[in-house]
């Protein structure tokens, strides 16, 4: 498979899974203005952890999981929290690359889409951003935390919605998790760690 073939397969699998999930469709329709663009591959240690995780197993979204894995060698893996107090251990195990957006194989003016991966036993600290966000679990499970809401354990096919600047966090226990993450509006600002003491200690 060429790099273009790998990315086209990823786009098709992403579109199919997105359109098959009613909550994702209600959040925002899959963009009609998707255009291909050049992306420079960027390797991080998290990519190796992701590629070697034998516990990832999706029934409903197996095609999407396979396509995300296949694109791992040619994707631009992100280091969103580089330069913050986030630990090196977190950076080495938390995996994310953009599918539609900046430093991604595709672009749209209306939506951003990422894959997000966490192995078992990892805590993603409280953070927030202006963009509204929807997580869809592709495989595995995790505890999803949202300010003002009870914790939820979500698994394959389930979703979590975050309003603008609503602080949220996530924690995996015995299982890893792979998610498709969508942003709408306010794409200009990256995630920031939440400084509120009541959340930081949660």
C-alpha positions as CSV (number, residue, x, y, z in Angstrom):
1,X,0.0,0.0,0.0
2,X,1.2,3.5,-0.8
3,X,1.0,6.3,1.8
4,X,-1.9,7.8,-0.2
5,X,-3.7,4.4,-0.1
6,X,-3.2,4.1,3.6
7,X,-4.6,7.6,4.2
8,X,-7.6,7.1,1.9
9,X,-8.4,3.9,3.7
10,X,-8.2,5.7,7.0
11,X,-10.5,8.5,5.8
12,X,-13.1,5.9,4.5
13,X,-13.0,3.9,7.7
14,X,-13.3,7.1,9.8
15,X,-16.2,8.4,7.7
16,X,-18.0,5.0,7.9
17,X,-17.7,4.8,11.7
18,X,-18.5,8.4,12.3
19,X,-21.7,8.3,10.2
20,X,-22.8,5.0,11.8
21,X,-22.8,6.7,15.3
22,X,-25.9,8.7,16.0
23,X,-24.3,10.8,18.7
24,X,-21.4,11.8,16.5
25,X,-23.8,12.7,13.7
26,X,-25.8,14.8,16.1
27,X,-22.7,16.6,17.3
28,X,-21.7,17.5,13.8
29,X,-22.2,16.0,10.4
30,X,-19.2,14.5,8.7
31,X,-17.6,17.4,6.8
32,X,-18.3,17.7,3.0
33,X,-15.2,19.9,2.3
34,X,-12.5,17.3,3.2
35,X,-9.4,17.9,1.1
36,X,-6.2,15.9,1.1
37,X,-3.0,17.7,2.1
38,X,0.7,16.7,2.6
39,X,1.7,15.6,6.1
40,X,5.2,15.1,7.5
41,X,5.5,11.9,9.5
42,X,6.6,12.4,13.1
43,X,7.5,9.5,15.3
44,X,7.1,9.5,19.1
45,X,7.6,6.7,21.7
46,X,3.8,6.5,22.2
47,X,3.5,5.2,18.6
48,X,5.5,2.0,19.6
49,X,3.4,1.5,22.7
50,X,0.2,1.8,20.6
51,X,1.4,-0.6,17.9
52,X,2.4,-3.2,20.4
53,X,-0.8,-3.1,22.5
54,X,-2.4,-6.6,22.0
55,X,-5.3,-5.8,24.3
56,X,-7.0,-3.5,21.8
57,X,-9.9,-5.3,20.2
58,X,-12.9,-3.6,18.5
59,X,-15.9,-5.5,17.4
60,X,-18.1,-2.7,15.9
61,X,-15.2,-0.6,14.6
62,X,-12.6,-3.2,13.7
63,X,-12.0,-1.6,10.2
64,X,-11.3,1.8,11.9
65,X,-9.0,0.4,14.5
66,X,-7.0,-1.4,11.7
67,X,-6.9,1.7,9.6
68,X,-5.6,3.8,12.5
69,X,-3.0,1.2,13.3
70,X,-1.9,1.0,9.6
71,X,-1.4,4.8,9.4
72,X,0.8,4.9,12.5
73,X,4.0,4.7,10.5
74,X,3.2,7.6,8.3
75,X,1.2,9.9,10.7
76,X,2.4,13.0,12.5
77,X,2.2,12.0,16.1
78,X,1.4,15.0,18.3
79,X,3.2,16.1,21.5
80,X,0.4,18.4,22.8
81,X,1.7,18.8,26.3
82,X,5.4,19.1,25.5
83,X,7.0,21.7,27.6
84,X,4.4,21.5,30.4
85,X,4.6,19.8,33.8
86,X,3.1,16.6,32.2
87,X,5.4,13.7,33.0
88,X,7.7,12.1,30.4
89,X,6.0,8.8,31.3
90,X,2.6,10.2,30.2
91,X,4.2,11.7,27.0
92,X,5.7,8.3,26.2
93,X,2.4,6.4,26.5
94,X,-0.4,8.9,25.5
95,X,-0.9,8.6,21.7
96,X,-2.6,11.1,19.4
97,X,-2.4,12.0,15.8
98,X,-4.7,14.2,13.7
99,X,-6.8,12.7,10.9
100,X,-8.5,15.9,9.7
101,X,-6.9,19.2,10.7
102,X,-3.4,20.6,11.1
103,X,-0.5,18.3,10.5
104,X,-3.0,15.7,9.2
105,X,-3.5,14.0,5.9
106,X,-6.8,15.8,5.4
107,X,-8.2,19.2,6.2
108,X,-11.7,20.7,6.7
109,X,-12.9,24.1,7.7
110,X,-15.8,22.7,9.8
111,X,-14.3,19.9,11.9
112,X,-11.2,18.5,13.5
113,X,-10.7,14.8,14.0
114,X,-8.1,12.9,16.0
115,X,-7.3,9.5,17.2
116,X,-6.5,9.3,20.9
117,X,-4.9,6.2,22.6
118,X,-4.1,5.4,26.2
119,X,-2.7,2.1,27.4
120,X,-4.0,0.4,30.6
121,X,-3.2,2.2,33.8
122,X,-2.8,5.8,32.6
123,X,-4.3,9.0,33.9
124,X,-5.0,12.0,31.6
125,X,-5.1,15.0,33.9
126,X,-7.9,17.6,34.0
127,X,-7.7,19.9,31.0
128,X,-10.0,22.2,28.9
129,X,-10.2,24.1,25.6
130,X,-12.6,26.5,23.9
131,X,-13.7,24.0,21.2
132,X,-16.7,21.7,21.9
133,X,-15.6,18.1,21.8
134,X,-17.0,14.6,21.4
135,X,-15.2,11.4,22.2
136,X,-16.3,8.1,20.6
137,X,-14.8,4.9,22.0
138,X,-13.5,2.7,19.2
139,X,-12.2,0.0,21.5
140,X,-11.4,-0.6,25.1
141,X,-12.8,1.4,28.0
142,X,-11.9,4.2,30.4
143,X,-13.3,6.3,33.2
144,X,-14.5,9.7,31.7
145,X,-14.6,12.6,34.1
146,X,-16.4,15.9,33.4
147,X,-16.7,19.0,35.7
148,X,-20.2,19.0,37.1
149,X,-21.0,15.5,36.1
150,X,-20.6,12.0,37.7
151,X,-17.8,9.8,36.4
152,X,-18.7,7.4,33.6
153,X,-17.1,4.2,32.5
154,X,-17.5,4.2,28.7
155,X,-16.7,1.4,26.2
156,X,-17.0,0.7,22.5
157,X,-19.5,2.8,20.7
158,X,-20.3,5.1,23.6
159,X,-19.6,8.9,23.6
160,X,-18.7,11.7,25.9
161,X,-19.5,15.4,25.1
162,X,-17.5,18.3,26.5
163,X,-18.9,21.8,26.3
164,X,-16.7,24.8,25.6
165,X,-14.0,25.1,28.3
166,X,-15.6,22.3,30.4
167,X,-12.8,20.7,32.3
168,X,-12.5,17.0,31.8
169,X,-10.1,14.1,32.5
170,X,-9.8,10.4,31.7
171,X,-8.3,7.3,33.3
172,X,-7.8,3.8,32.1
173,X,-7.7,0.9,34.5
174,X,-7.3,-2.7,33.3
175,X,-8.0,-2.0,29.6
176,X,-6.5,0.4,27.1
177,X,-8.7,2.7,25.1
178,X,-8.8,4.0,21.5
179,X,-11.0,6.9,20.6
180,X,-12.1,9.0,17.7
181,X,-12.2,12.6,18.9
182,X,-14.1,15.5,17.2
183,X,-13.9,19.2,17.7
184,X,-16.3,21.8,16.4
185,X,-15.7,25.6,16.5
186,X,-12.9,27.5,18.2
187,X,-10.0,25.5,16.7
188,X,-7.5,28.3,17.5
189,X,-6.7,27.3,21.0
190,X,-5.0,24.0,22.1
191,X,-5.9,22.1,25.3
192,X,-4.6,23.6,28.5
193,X,-4.2,21.9,31.8
194,X,-6.8,22.9,34.3
195,X,-5.4,24.8,37.3
196,X,-8.4,24.5,39.7
197,X,-7.2,22.8,42.9
198,X,-10.5,21.0,43.3
199,X,-10.1,19.3,39.9
200,X,-6.4,18.7,40.0
201,X,-6.8,16.6,43.1
202,X,-9.7,14.6,41.8
